[in-house]
Structures are given as C-alpha cells and as structure tokens.
C-alpha cells in the first residue's frame, strides 16, 4: 500500500486529499515511511520543506492559491510538481 505524507492546515483540503488517497487504495500518513508527499503552500518554510523531501527522493505535489504565482513558481523551482488548488484533485489522482 502506498503511503502519502499529507502536510495541510486547511481542513477542507485535508479532508478532500485524504478521501482521494483512500479511494486509490493508499494511506494518508504523518510519519515515515512514505512514497509521496502532498504539501500545502502559503506557510512559512514550505519551500525548504519541499527541497528536503525532493533531496531525499520523495516526489512532492505542492498546491496553493492561483493568485500566488510566486509561491507556485518557487515550489516548482524547489523540485515539486506545483498546481493551483483547482487542479489538486486531478493531479493527485494521476499520481496515485
């Protein structure tokens, strides 16, 4: 079973993410080991967290508001697959 790290403060998105993960036969987790990370942008340290995960070989799906193009770009520059909130569900399903 694939284990997916979920780092998300927003309760709406966290619930949606967990539902998608479960529907694909995977398990949302908060501790290691995990094979994929889903990281919410907009919090302090998100870009550095992405860099650490990518350096360890963990694929990262980062998401955030479409109006914060700088945060999405920074996440991509850090090695994440970064998408606006509106694309989160589609991209997560594709990765699982």
Gaussian input, Z-matrix of N, CA and C with variables (Angstrom, degrees):
# hf/3-21g

backbone

0 1
 N
 C     1     B1
 C     2     B2     1     A1
 N     3     B3     2     A2     1     D1
 C     4     B4     3     A3     2     D2
 C     5     B5     4     A4     3     D3
 N     6     B6     5     A5     4     D4
 C     7     B7     6     A6     5     D5
 C     8     B8     7     A7     6     D6
 N     9     B9     8     A8     7     D7
 C    10    B10     9     A9     8     D8
 C    11    B11    10    A10     9     D9
 N    12    B12    11    A11    10    D10
 C    13    B13    12    A12    11    D11
 C    14    B14    13    A13    12    D12
 N    15    B15    14    A14    13    D13
 C    16    B16    15    A15    14    D14
 C    17    B17    16    A16    15    D15
 N    18    B18    17    A17    16    D16
 C    19    B19    18    A18    17    D17
 C    20    B20    19    A19    18    D18
 N    21    B21    20    A20    19    D19
 C    22    B22    21    A21    20    D20
 C    23    B23    22    A22    21    D21
 N    24    B24    23    A23    22    D22
 C    25    B25    24    A24    23    D23
 C    26    B26    25    A25    24    D24
 N    27    B27    26    A26    25    D25
 C    28    B28    27    A27    26    D26
 C    29    B29    28    A28    27    D27
 N    30    B30    29    A29    28    D28
 C    31    B31    30    A30    29    D29
 C    32    B32    31    A31    30    D30
 N    33    B33    32    A32    31    D31
 C    34    B34    33    A33    32    D32
 C    35    B35    34    A34    33    D33
 N    36    B36    35    A35    34    D34
 C    37    B37    36    A36    35    D35
 C    38    B38    37    A37    36    D36
 N    39    B39    38    A38    37    D37
 C    40    B40    39    A39    38    D38
 C    41    B41    40    A40    39    D39
 N    42    B42    41    A41    40    D40
 C    43    B43    42    A42    41    D41
 C    44    B44    43    A43    42    D42
 N    45    B45    44    A44    43    D43
 C    46    B46    45    A45    44    D44
 C    47    B47    46    A46    45    D45
 N    48    B48    47    A47    46    D46
 C    49    B49    48    A48    47    D47
 C    50    B50    49    A49    48    D48
 N    51    B51    50    A50    49    D49
 C    52    B52    51    A51    50    D50
 C    53    B53    52    A52    51    D51
 N    54    B54    53    A53    52    D52
 C    55    B55    54    A54    53    D53
 C    56    B56    55    A55    54    D54
 N    57    B57    56    A56    55    D55
 C    58    B58    57    A57    56    D56
 C    59    B59    58    A58    57    D57
 N    60    B60    59    A59    58    D58
 C    61    B61    60    A60    59    D59
 C    62    B62    61    A61    60    D60
 N    63    B63    62    A62    61    D61
 C    64    B64    63    A63    62    D62
 C    65    B65    64    A64    63    D63
 N    66    B66    65    A65    64    D64
 C    67    B67    66    A66    65    D65
 C    68    B68    67    A67    66    D66
 N    69    B69    68    A68    67    D67
 C    70    B70    69    A69    68    D68
 C    71    B71    70    A70    69    D69
 N    72    B72    71    A71    70    D70
 C    73    B73    72    A72    71    D71
 C    74    B74    73    A73    72    D72
 N    75    B75    74    A74    73    D73
 C    76    B76    75    A75    74    D74
 C    77    B77    76    A76    75    D75
 N    78    B78    77    A77    76    D76
 C    79    B79    78    A78    77    D77
 C    80    B80    79    A79    78    D78
 N    81    B81    80    A80    79    D79
 C    82    B82    81    A81    80    D80
 C    83    B83    82    A82    81    D81
 N    84    B84    83    A83    82    D82
 C    85    B85    84    A84    83    D83
 C    86    B86    85    A85    84    D84
 N    87    B87    86    A86    85    D85
 C    88    B88    87    A87    86    D86
 C    89    B89    88    A88    87    D87
 N    90    B90    89    A89    88    D88
 C    91    B91    90    A90    89    D89
 C    92    B92    91    A91    90    D90
 N    93    B93    92    A92    91    D91
 C    94    B94    93    A93    92    D92
 C    95    B95    94    A94    93    D93
 N    96    B96    95    A95    94    D94
 C    97    B97    96    A96    95    D95
 C    98    B98    97    A97    96    D96
 N    99    B99    98    A98    97    D97
 C   100   B100    99    A99    98    D98
 C   101   B101   100   A100    99    D99
 N   102   B102   101   A101   100   D100
 C   103   B103   102   A102   101   D101
 C   104   B104   103   A103   102   D102
 N   105   B105   104   A104   103   D103
 C   106   B106   105   A105   104   D104
 C   107   B107   106   A106   105   D105
 N   108   B108   107   A107   106   D106
 C   109   B109   108   A108   107   D107
 C   110   B110   109   A109   108   D108
 N   111   B111   110   A110   109   D109
 C   112   B112   111   A111   110   D110
 C   113   B113   112   A112   111   D111
 N   114   B114   113   A113   112   D112
 C   115   B115   114   A114   113   D113
 C   116   B116   115   A115   114   D114
 N   117   B117   116   A116   115   D115
 C   118   B118   117   A117   116   D116
 C   119   B119   118   A118   117   D117
 N   120   B120   119   A119   118   D118
 C   121   B121   120   A120   119   D119
 C   122   B122   121   A121   120   D120
 N   123   B123   122   A122   121   D121
 C   124   B124   123   A123   122   D122
 C   125   B125   124   A124   123   D123
 N   126   B126   125   A125   124   D124
 C   127   B127   126   A126   125   D125
 C   128   B128   127   A127   126   D126
 N   129   B129   128   A128   127   D127
 C   130   B130   129   A129   128   D128
 C   131   B131   130   A130   129   D129
 N   132   B132   131   A131   130   D130
 C   133   B133   132   A132   131   D131
 C   134   B134   133   A133   132   D132
 N   135   B135   134   A134   133   D133
 C   136   B136   135   A135   134   D134
 C   137   B137   136   A136   135   D135
 N   138   B138   137   A137   136   D136
 C   139   B139   138   A138   137   D137
 C   140   B140   139   A139   138   D138
 N   141   B141   140   A140   139   D139
 C   142   B142   141   A141   140   D140
 C   143   B143   142   A142   141   D141
 N   144   B144   143   A143   142   D142
 C   145   B145   144   A144   143   D143
 C   146   B146   145   A145   144   D144
 N   147   B147   146   A146   145   D145
 C   148   B148   147   A147   146   D146
 C   149   B149   148   A148   147   D147
 N   150   B150   149   A149   148   D148
 C   151   B151   150   A150   149   D149
 C   152   B152   151   A151   150   D150
 N   153   B153   152   A152   151   D151
 C   154   B154   153   A153   152   D152
 C   155   B155   154   A154   153   D153
 N   156   B156   155   A155   154   D154
 C   157   B157   156   A156   155   D155
 C   158   B158   157   A157   156   D156
 N   159   B159   158   A158   157   D157
 C   160   B160   159   A159   158   D158
 C   161   B161   160   A160   159   D159
 N   162   B162   161   A161   160   D160
 C   163   B163   162   A162   161   D161
 C   164   B164   163   A163   162   D162
 N   165   B165   164   A164   163   D163
 C   166   B166   165   A165   164   D164
 C   167   B167   166   A166   165   D165
 N   168   B168   167   A167   166   D166
 C   169   B169   168   A168   167   D167
 C   170   B170   169   A169   168   D168
 N   171   B171   170   A170   169   D169
 C   172   B172   171   A171   170   D170
 C   173   B173   172   A172   171   D171
 N   174   B174   173   A173   172   D172
 C   175   B175   174   A174   173   D173
 C   176   B176   175   A175   174   D174
 N   177   B177   176   A176   175   D175
 C   178   B178   177   A177   176   D176
 C   179   B179   178   A178   177   D177
 N   180   B180   179   A179   178   D178
 C   181   B181   180   A180   179   D179
 C   182   B182   181   A181   180   D180
 N   183   B183   182   A182   181   D181
 C   184   B184   183   A183   182   D182
 C   185   B185   184   A184   183   D183
 N   186   B186   185   A185   184   D184
 C   187   B187   186   A186   185   D185
 C   188   B188   187   A187   186   D186
 N   189   B189   188   A188   187   D187
 C   190   B190   189   A189   188   D188
 C   191   B191   190   A190   189   D189
 N   192   B192   191   A191   190   D190
 C   193   B193   192   A192   191   D191
 C   194   B194   193   A193   192   D192
 N   195   B195   194   A194   193   D193
 C   196   B196   195   A195   194   D194
 C   197   B197   196   A196   195   D195
 N   198   B198   197   A197   196   D196
 C   199   B199   198   A198   197   D197
 C   200   B200   199   A199   198   D198
 N   201   B201   200   A200   199   D199
 C   202   B202   201   A201   200   D200
 C   203   B203   202   A202   201   D201
 N   204   B204   203   A203   202   D202
 C   205   B205   204   A204   203   D203
 C   206   B206   205   A205   204   D204
 N   207   B207   206   A206   205   D205
 C   208   B208   207   A207   206   D206
 C   209   B209   208   A208   207   D207
 N   210   B210   209   A209   208   D208
 C   211   B211   210   A210   209   D209
 C   212   B212   211   A211   210   D210
 N   213   B213   212   A212   211   D211
 C   214   B214   213   A213   212   D212
 C   215   B215   214   A214   213   D213
 N   216   B216   215   A215   214   D214
 C   217   B217   216   A216   215   D215
 C   218   B218   217   A217   216   D216
 N   219   B219   218   A218   217   D217
 C   220   B220   219   A219   218   D218
 C   221   B221   220   A220   219   D219
 N   222   B222   221   A221   220   D220
 C   223   B223   222   A222   221   D221
 C   224   B224   223   A223   222   D222
 N   225   B225   224   A224   223   D223
 C   226   B226   225   A225   224   D224
 C   227   B227   226   A226   225   D225
 N   228   B228   227   A227   226   D226
 C   229   B229   228   A228   227   D227
 C   230   B230   229   A229   228   D228
 N   231   B231   230   A230   229   D229
 C   232   B232   231   A231   230   D230
 C   233   B233   232   A232   231   D231
 N   234   B234   233   A233   232   D232
 C   235   B235   234   A234   233   D233
 C   236   B236   235   A235   234   D234
 N   237   B237   236   A236   235   D235
 C   238   B238   237   A237   236   D236
 C   239   B239   238   A238   237   D237
 N   240   B240   239   A239   238   D238
 C   241   B241   240   A240   239   D239
 C   242   B242   241   A241   240   D240
 N   243   B243   242   A242   241   D241
 C   244   B244   243   A243   242   D242
 C   245   B245   244   A244   243   D243
 N   246   B246   245   A245   244   D244
 C   247   B247   246   A246   245   D245
 C   248   B248   247   A247   246   D246
 N   249   B249   248   A248   247   D247
 C   250   B250   249   A249   248   D248
 C   251   B251   250   A250   249   D249
 N   252   B252   251   A251   250   D250
 C   253   B253   252   A252   251   D251
 C   254   B254   253   A253   252   D252
 N   255   B255   254   A254   253   D253
 C   256   B256   255   A255   254   D254
 C   257   B257   256   A256   255   D255
 N   258   B258   257   A257   256   D256
 C   259   B259   258   A258   257   D257
 C   260   B260   259   A259   258   D258
 N   261   B261   260   A260   259   D259
 C   262   B262   261   A261   260   D260
 C   263   B263   262   A262   261   D261
 N   264   B264   263   A263   262   D262
 C   265   B265   264   A264   263   D263
 C   266   B266   265   A265   264   D264
 N   267   B267   266   A266   265   D265
 C   268   B268   267   A267   266   D266
 C   269   B269   268   A268   267   D267
 N   270   B270   269   A269   268   D268
 C   271   B271   270   A270   269   D269
 C   272   B272   271   A271   270   D270
 N   273   B273   272   A272   271   D271
 C   274   B274   273   A273   272   D272
 C   275   B275   274   A274   273   D273
 N   276   B276   275   A275   274   D274
 C   277   B277   276   A276   275   D275
 C   278   B278   277   A277   276   D276
 N   279   B279   278   A278   277   D277
 C   280   B280   279   A279   278   D278
 C   281   B281   280   A280   279   D279
 N   282   B282   281   A281   280   D280
 C   283   B283   282   A282   281   D281
 C   284   B284   283   A283   282   D282
 N   285   B285   284   A284   283   D283
 C   286   B286   285   A285   284   D284
 C   287   B287   286   A286   285   D285

   B1=1.4478
   B2=1.5232
   B3=1.3257
   B4=1.4600
   B5=1.5224
   B6=1.3321
   B7=1.4592
   B8=1.5224
   B9=1.3420
   B10=1.4625
   B11=1.5240
   B12=1.3154
   B13=1.4543
   B14=1.5226
   B15=1.3188
   B16=1.4645
   B17=1.5221
   B18=1.3295
   B19=1.4622
   B20=1.5175
   B21=1.3275
   B22=1.4569
   B23=1.5228
   B24=1.3206
   B25=1.4645
   B26=1.5156
   B27=1.3311
   B28=1.4605
   B29=1.5319
   B30=1.3269
   B31=1.4666
   B32=1.5218
   B33=1.3267
   B34=1.4587
   B35=1.5252
   B36=1.3317
   B37=1.4653
   B38=1.5281
   B39=1.3214
   B40=1.4667
   B41=1.5258
   B42=1.3299
   B43=1.4582
   B44=1.5122
   B45=1.3189
   B46=1.4650
   B47=1.5349
   B48=1.3248
   B49=1.4662
   B50=1.5241
   B51=1.3196
   B52=1.4659
   B53=1.5270
   B54=1.3142
   B55=1.4623
   B56=1.5291
   B57=1.3126
   B58=1.4667
   B59=1.5209
   B60=1.3217
   B61=1.4677
   B62=1.5272
   B63=1.3200
   B64=1.4701
   B65=1.5247
   B66=1.3340
   B67=1.4649
   B68=1.5234
   B69=1.3115
   B70=1.4720
   B71=1.5327
   B72=1.3184
   B73=1.4574
   B74=1.5162
   B75=1.3179
   B76=1.4620
   B77=1.5288
   B78=1.3249
   B79=1.4675
   B80=1.5287
   B81=1.3309
   B82=1.4652
   B83=1.5284
   B84=1.3270
   B85=1.4656
   B86=1.5259
   B87=1.3186
   B88=1.4610
   B89=1.5258
   B90=1.3290
   B91=1.4590
   B92=1.5273
   B93=1.3144
   B94=1.4613
   B95=1.5207
   B96=1.2998
   B97=1.4570
   B98=1.5257
   B99=1.3280
   B100=1.4608
   B101=1.5217
   B102=1.3418
   B103=1.4545
   B104=1.5264
   B105=1.3241
   B106=1.4603
   B107=1.5248
   B108=1.3271
   B109=1.4674
   B110=1.5244
   B111=1.3153
   B112=1.4603
   B113=1.5258
   B114=1.3365
   B115=1.4614
   B116=1.5253
   B117=1.3152
   B118=1.4702
   B119=1.5262
   B120=1.3195
   B121=1.4595
   B122=1.5195
   B123=1.3206
   B124=1.4535
   B125=1.5144
   B126=1.3137
   B127=1.4599
   B128=1.5222
   B129=1.2912
   B130=1.4614
   B131=1.5259
   B132=1.3019
   B133=1.4490
   B134=1.5166
   B135=1.3297
   B136=1.4669
   B137=1.5303
   B138=1.3213
   B139=1.4632
   B140=1.5339
   B141=1.3131
   B142=1.4679
   B143=1.5207
   B144=1.3240
   B145=1.4670
   B146=1.5238
   B147=1.3190
   B148=1.4627
   B149=1.5285
   B150=1.3191
   B151=1.4742
   B152=1.5318
   B153=1.3227
   B154=1.4669
   B155=1.5315
   B156=1.3168
   B157=1.4671
   B158=1.5267
   B159=1.3274
   B160=1.4651
   B161=1.5271
   B162=1.3224
   B163=1.4689
   B164=1.5319
   B165=1.3356
   B166=1.4653
   B167=1.5235
   B168=1.3357
   B169=1.4598
   B170=1.5194
   B171=1.3244
   B172=1.4636
   B173=1.5310
   B174=1.3351
   B175=1.4666
   B176=1.5271
   B177=1.3405
   B178=1.4572
   B179=1.5225
   B180=1.3335
   B181=1.4536
   B182=1.5213
   B183=1.3381
   B184=1.4602
   B185=1.5256
   B186=1.3284
   B187=1.4608
   B188=1.5191
   B189=1.3283
   B190=1.4548
   B191=1.5116
   B192=1.3028
   B193=1.4534
   B194=1.5283
   B195=1.3211
   B196=1.4597
   B197=1.5308
   B198=1.3136
   B199=1.4590
   B200=1.5293
   B201=1.3136
   B202=1.4695
   B203=1.5281
   B204=1.3269
   B205=1.4643
   B206=1.5296
   B207=1.3253
   B208=1.4699
   B209=1.5222
   B210=1.3310
   B211=1.4679
   B212=1.5274
   B213=1.3169
   B214=1.4670
   B215=1.5283
   B216=1.3142
   B217=1.4687
   B218=1.5302
   B219=1.3302
   B220=1.4726
   B221=1.5256
   B222=1.3229
   B223=1.4677
   B224=1.5259
   B225=1.3269
   B226=1.4716
   B227=1.5189
   B228=1.3233
   B229=1.4719
   B230=1.5280
   B231=1.3243
   B232=1.4699
   B233=1.5262
   B234=1.3417
   B235=1.4598
   B236=1.5168
   B237=1.3317
   B238=1.4631
   B239=1.5217
   B240=1.3108
   B241=1.4588
   B242=1.5247
   B243=1.3329
   B244=1.4597
   B245=1.5220
   B246=1.3246
   B247=1.4596
   B248=1.5220
   B249=1.3484
   B250=1.4591
   B251=1.5261
   B252=1.3158
   B253=1.4667
   B254=1.5222
   B255=1.3229
   B256=1.4619
   B257=1.5259
   B258=1.3236
   B259=1.4680
   B260=1.5290
   B261=1.3161
   B262=1.4565
   B263=1.5310
   B264=1.3072
   B265=1.4705
   B266=1.5180
   B267=1.3112
   B268=1.4675
   B269=1.5218
   B270=1.3209
   B271=1.4701
   B272=1.5167
   B273=1.3278
   B274=1.4595
   B275=1.5296
   B276=1.3234
   B277=1.4618
   B278=1.5239
   B279=1.3201
   B280=1.4634
   B281=1.5340
   B282=1.3281
   B283=1.4607
   B284=1.5257
   B285=1.3206
   B286=1.4594
   B287=1.5040
   A1=108.88
   A2=115.81
   A3=121.20
   A4=109.22
   A5=115.22
   A6=121.59
   A7=108.22
   A8=115.79
   A9=121.78
   A10=109.87
   A11=116.12
   A12=121.61
   A13=108.63
   A14=116.58
   A15=121.66
   A16=108.01
   A17=116.09
   A18=121.86
   A19=107.30
   A20=114.83
   A21=121.08
   A22=109.76
   A23=116.84
   A24=121.81
   A25=111.97
   A26=116.60
   A27=122.16
   A28=109.90
   A29=117.28
   A30=121.35
   A31=112.36
   A32=117.70
   A33=120.76
   A34=110.51
   A35=116.47
   A36=119.86
   A37=111.80
   A38=117.06
   A39=119.52
   A40=110.38
   A41=117.12
   A42=120.63
   A43=112.06
   A44=116.19
   A45=121.15
   A46=110.67
   A47=116.34
   A48=121.52
   A49=110.14
   A50=116.94
   A51=120.45
   A52=111.06
   A53=117.28
   A54=121.50
   A55=110.73
   A56=117.29
   A57=121.68
   A58=110.05
   A59=116.37
   A60=120.74
   A61=110.12
   A62=116.85
   A63=120.40
   A64=111.43
   A65=117.00
   A66=120.32
   A67=112.54
   A68=116.62
   A69=121.54
   A70=111.89
   A71=116.79
   A72=120.36
   A73=113.90
   A74=116.42
   A75=121.26
   A76=108.74
   A77=115.98
   A78=121.30
   A79=110.49
   A80=117.82
   A81=119.46
   A82=109.41
   A83=116.40
   A84=120.49
   A85=110.21
   A86=113.95
   A87=120.68
   A88=111.17
   A89=116.52
   A90=120.25
   A91=109.94
   A92=114.90
   A93=121.15
   A94=110.47
   A95=117.28
   A96=128.66
   A97=111.21
   A98=115.83
   A99=122.55
   A100=108.01
   A101=114.95
   A102=121.07
   A103=112.98
   A104=117.26
   A105=123.30
   A106=107.34
   A107=116.12
   A108=120.44
   A109=109.37
   A110=115.45
   A111=122.48
   A112=106.33
   A113=116.06
   A114=121.10
   A115=110.48
   A116=115.66
   A117=121.64
   A118=108.81
   A119=116.82
   A120=122.01
   A121=109.23
   A122=116.14
   A123=120.34
   A124=114.29
   A125=117.26
   A126=119.77
   A127=108.64
   A128=116.95
   A129=121.32
   A130=109.85
   A131=116.44
   A132=121.26
   A133=115.56
   A134=118.51
   A135=120.68
   A136=111.74
   A137=116.76
   A138=120.01
   A139=110.91
   A140=117.55
   A141=120.67
   A142=110.85
   A143=116.88
   A144=120.68
   A145=110.45
   A146=116.84
   A147=121.27
   A148=110.23
   A149=116.32
   A150=119.78
   A151=111.66
   A152=116.20
   A153=120.94
   A154=110.54
   A155=116.39
   A156=120.14
   A157=111.11
   A158=116.66
   A159=121.06
   A160=110.42
   A161=116.48
   A162=120.50
   A163=111.11
   A164=116.77
   A165=121.82
   A166=112.20
   A167=116.88
   A168=120.45
   A169=114.43
   A170=117.54
   A171=121.63
   A172=108.59
   A173=118.33
   A174=119.52
   A175=109.39
   A176=116.06
   A177=121.29
   A178=110.09
   A179=115.61
   A180=122.51
   A181=105.98
   A182=116.17
   A183=121.31
   A184=108.14
   A185=115.61
   A186=118.83
   A187=110.36
   A188=114.43
   A189=119.97
   A190=110.14
   A191=114.81
   A192=120.23
   A193=111.66
   A194=116.39
   A195=120.93
   A196=112.22
   A197=117.55
   A198=119.44
   A199=112.61
   A200=117.25
   A201=120.75
   A202=109.58
   A203=114.51
   A204=120.59
   A205=111.60
   A206=117.23
   A207=120.64
   A208=111.08
   A209=117.62
   A210=120.75
   A211=110.31
   A212=117.70
   A213=120.81
   A214=110.07
   A215=117.02
   A216=121.63
   A217=110.38
   A218=117.03
   A219=120.60
   A220=110.52
   A221=117.17
   A222=120.26
   A223=110.32
   A224=117.17
   A225=120.45
   A226=110.51
   A227=116.14
   A228=120.62
   A229=111.00
   A230=117.06
   A231=121.56
   A232=111.88
   A233=116.77
   A234=119.68
   A235=115.86
   A236=117.33
   A237=120.25
   A238=111.26
   A239=114.72
   A240=121.86
   A241=103.34
   A242=117.10
   A243=121.28
   A244=110.37
   A245=115.07
   A246=121.15
   A247=110.32
   A248=116.30
   A249=118.60
   A250=109.85
   A251=116.09
   A252=121.60
   A253=112.37
   A254=117.11
   A255=121.33
   A256=113.17
   A257=117.84
   A258=121.84
   A259=112.91
   A260=116.83
   A261=120.96
   A262=112.48
   A263=117.17
   A264=120.88
   A265=111.42
   A266=117.80
   A267=121.97
   A268=111.15
   A269=116.97
   A270=120.44
   A271=111.57
   A272=117.94
   A273=120.65
   A274=110.53
   A275=117.18
   A276=120.34
   A277=110.87
   A278=116.98
   A279=121.38
   A280=111.52
   A281=116.99
   A282=120.70
   A283=113.02
   A284=116.73
   A285=120.01
   A286=110.16
   D1=130.42
   D2=178.47
   D3=-72.51
   D4=134.71
   D5=178.25
   D6=-107.14
   D7=132.78
   D8=-174.47
   D9=-122.83
   D10=118.82
   D11=174.90
   D12=-72.07
   D13=130.34
   D14=178.78
   D15=-119.46
   D16=114.57
   D17=176.51
   D18=-117.64
   D19=93.52
   D20=-173.71
   D21=-148.02
   D22=125.28
   D23=178.72
   D24=-84.42
   D25=-32.36
   D26=-175.36
   D27=-70.93
   D28=116.59
   D29=-176.11
   D30=-62.61
   D31=-37.04
   D32=178.83
   D33=-61.33
   D34=-51.28
   D35=-178.71
   D36=-68.47
   D37=-37.47
   D38=179.68
   D39=-61.16
   D40=-44.78
   D41=177.81
   D42=-61.88
   D43=-42.64
   D44=179.34
   D45=-64.12
   D46=-44.26
   D47=179.26
   D48=-61.20
   D49=-47.36
   D50=-178.98
   D51=-62.72
   D52=-37.84
   D53=178.50
   D54=-63.46
   D55=-43.85
   D56=178.57
   D57=-63.72
   D58=-45.27
   D59=-179.36
   D60=-59.58
   D61=-47.93
   D62=179.19
   D63=-61.97
   D64=-40.28
   D65=-177.76
   D66=-65.55
   D67=-20.62
   D68=178.88
   D69=-97.43
   D70=7.69
   D71=177.56
   D72=77.76
   D73=18.84
   D74=178.62
   D75=-106.36
   D76=176.70
   D77=-175.99
   D78=-126.48
   D79=123.00
   D80=174.39
   D81=-75.70
   D82=135.03
   D83=-178.08
   D84=-136.46
   D85=166.46
   D86=175.87
   D87=-119.58
   D88=-1.76
   D89=-179.23
   D90=-135.61
   D91=164.56
   D92=-179.18
   D93=-71.20
   D94=157.65
   D95=-2.44
   D96=-84.26
   D97=157.98
   D98=174.99
   D99=-150.60
   D100=154.46
   D101=-175.96
   D102=-109.00
   D103=-6.77
   D104=-179.84
   D105=-153.03
   D106=146.82
   D107=176.74
   D108=-125.00
   D109=137.13
   D110=174.24
   D111=-114.80
   D112=118.52
   D113=-172.13
   D114=-123.81
   D115=125.63
   D116=175.95
   D117=-78.50
   D118=132.33
   D119=176.16
   D120=-85.08
   D121=169.29
   D122=176.38
   D123=98.52
   D124=0.27
   D125=176.56
   D126=-112.37
   D127=154.41
   D128=179.81
   D129=-60.56
   D130=133.90
   D131=176.16
   D132=86.41
   D133=2.45
   D134=-177.21
   D135=-62.36
   D136=-43.06
   D137=-178.81
   D138=-63.42
   D139=-43.91
   D140=178.81
   D141=-65.09
   D142=-40.13
   D143=177.45
   D144=-59.36
   D145=-42.27
   D146=177.77
   D147=-61.12
   D148=-46.06
   D149=-179.99
   D150=-57.90
   D151=-42.87
   D152=-179.99
   D153=-62.98
   D154=-46.12
   D155=-179.48
   D156=-63.55
   D157=-45.95
   D158=-179.38
   D159=-62.65
   D160=-41.74
   D161=179.04
   D162=-60.24
   D163=-31.15
   D164=178.60
   D165=-83.13
   D166=-0.44
   D167=177.95
   D168=87.57
   D169=14.77
   D170=-179.84
   D171=-93.18
   D172=121.86
   D173=174.72
   D174=-65.00
   D175=140.20
   D176=-177.42
   D177=-123.33
   D178=128.26
   D179=169.34
   D180=-105.40
   D181=111.49
   D182=179.58
   D183=-104.99
   D184=145.70
   D185=179.38
   D186=-141.16
   D187=151.40
   D188=179.20
   D189=-169.00
   D190=179.28
   D191=-177.10
   D192=-65.13
   D193=142.52
   D194=-177.81
   D195=-68.01
   D196=-20.16
   D197=-179.78
   D198=-79.86
   D199=-10.18
   D200=177.37
   D201=-103.61
   D202=68.45
   D203=-178.24
   D204=-60.19
   D205=-31.96
   D206=-179.71
   D207=-64.02
   D208=-41.36
   D209=179.73
   D210=-67.40
   D211=-40.79
   D212=178.14
   D213=-63.98
   D214=-43.07
   D215=178.94
   D216=-63.92
   D217=-43.58
   D218=179.96
   D219=-63.15
   D220=-38.77
   D221=178.19
   D222=-64.92
   D223=-41.02
   D224=176.75
   D225=-63.49
   D226=-42.97
   D227=178.87
   D228=-62.71
   D229=-28.89
   D230=179.02
   D231=-81.25
   D232=-7.51
   D233=176.08
   D234=110.52
   D235=2.71
   D236=-179.20
   D237=-87.70
   D238=159.09
   D239=165.70
   D240=-89.13
   D241=104.85
   D242=-172.56
   D243=-108.30
   D244=131.67
   D245=-177.53
   D246=-135.20
   D247=155.42
   D248=172.77
   D249=-70.11
   D250=159.87
   D251=-178.54
   D252=-50.16
   D253=-38.02
   D254=-176.12
   D255=-64.73
   D256=-19.22
   D257=-178.92
   D258=-104.66
   D259=-0.97
   D260=-175.00
   D261=-57.07
   D262=-50.58
   D263=-175.80
   D264=-60.46
   D265=-47.60
   D266=-179.04
   D267=-62.42
   D268=-45.49
   D269=-177.32
   D270=-68.65
   D271=-39.64
   D272=179.50
   D273=-65.02
   D274=-43.60
   D275=176.66
   D276=-58.35
   D277=-41.04
   D278=-179.70
   D279=-65.17
   D280=-38.07
   D281=-179.31
   D282=-73.58
   D283=-25.45
   D284=-178.95
   D285=-90.48

